[in-house]
Amino acid sequence: MYFWIPDRLKKAPYFERAANKGLTKEQALQKLSGKGLDVQKIISVRLGAIQGNPVWEITFLNSKHKYNYVSISFDNGKEAQRILNV
């Protein structure tokens, strides 16, 4: 089981998912590789949430040594957010 606990419980409830009901870390990385992005080095892959929806947050460097962030939905594998060239 995975649990997501918000910073402020009064503003948002916690939620949970069975680990086998969503994407694995490896599956999230496979989704990222299928996007054709310039990925040179993976910095981190961790669970997070965007507007109450669980995601895999993937941080990586591109060939210009710029940070990039892509969030992949834990539930369905769709891209939830993309921030490039920071």
C-alpha positions as CSV (number, residue, x, y, z in Angstrom):
1,M,0.0,0.0,0.0
2,Y,1.1,3.5,-0.8
3,F,-0.2,6.5,1.3
4,W,-0.2,10.1,0.2
5,I,-0.3,12.5,3.2
6,P,-0.9,16.2,2.4
7,D,1.2,18.9,4.1
8,R,-2.0,20.3,5.6
9,L,-4.6,17.7,6.5
10,K,-7.3,20.3,6.9
11,K,-7.0,21.4,3.3
12,A,-7.0,17.9,1.7
13,P,-7.6,14.4,2.8
14,Y,-5.0,11.7,2.6
15,F,-5.5,8.9,0.1
16,E,-4.1,5.5,-0.6
17,R,-3.5,3.0,-3.4
18,A,-2.6,-0.6,-3.5
19,A,0.9,-0.8,-5.0
20,N,-0.2,-3.4,-7.5
21,K,-3.1,-1.2,-8.8
22,G,-0.9,1.4,-10.4
23,L,2.2,1.8,-12.4
24,T,5.5,0.7,-11.0
25,K,8.6,3.0,-11.0
26,E,10.0,1.0,-14.0
27,Q,6.7,1.4,-15.9
28,A,6.7,5.1,-15.3
29,L,10.3,5.3,-16.6
30,Q,9.2,3.4,-19.7
31,K,6.4,5.9,-20.3
32,L,9.0,8.7,-20.1
33,S,11.3,7.0,-22.6
34,G,8.4,6.8,-25.1
35,K,8.0,10.6,-25.1
36,G,11.0,11.3,-27.2
37,L,12.5,13.8,-24.7
38,D,16.2,14.6,-24.3
39,V,16.9,12.5,-21.2
40,Q,20.6,12.2,-20.4
41,K,20.5,11.4,-16.6
42,I,17.7,10.4,-14.3
43,I,18.0,12.4,-11.0
44,S,15.0,11.0,-9.1
45,V,11.8,9.0,-9.4
46,R,9.4,9.4,-6.5
47,L,5.7,9.3,-5.7
48,G,3.9,12.6,-5.4
49,A,0.4,14.1,-6.1
50,I,-1.0,16.8,-8.3
51,Q,-4.4,18.2,-7.3
52,G,-5.1,15.1,-5.3
53,N,-4.1,12.6,-8.0
54,P,-1.1,10.3,-7.4
55,V,1.8,10.6,-9.8
56,W,5.3,9.4,-10.4
57,E,7.5,12.6,-10.3
58,I,10.5,12.1,-12.6
59,T,13.4,14.5,-12.5
60,F,16.1,14.4,-15.1
61,L,18.9,16.3,-16.8
62,N,19.0,16.9,-20.6
63,S,22.1,17.2,-22.8
64,K,22.3,20.9,-22.0
65,H,22.4,20.0,-18.2
66,K,19.0,21.6,-17.6
67,Y,16.6,20.1,-15.1
68,N,13.4,18.7,-16.4
69,Y,10.3,17.4,-14.5
70,V,7.7,15.1,-15.9
71,S,4.8,13.6,-13.8
72,I,3.2,10.4,-14.9
73,S,-0.2,9.4,-13.5
74,F,0.1,6.4,-11.1
75,D,-3.4,5.2,-12.0
76,N,-3.4,5.3,-15.8
77,G,0.2,6.2,-17.0
78,K,-0.8,9.4,-18.7
79,E,1.4,12.5,-18.5
80,A,0.0,14.8,-15.8
81,Q,2.6,17.6,-15.9
82,R,5.7,18.6,-17.8
83,I,8.3,21.3,-16.9
84,L,11.3,21.5,-19.2
85,N,14.6,23.3,-19.3
86,V,14.7,24.8,-15.8
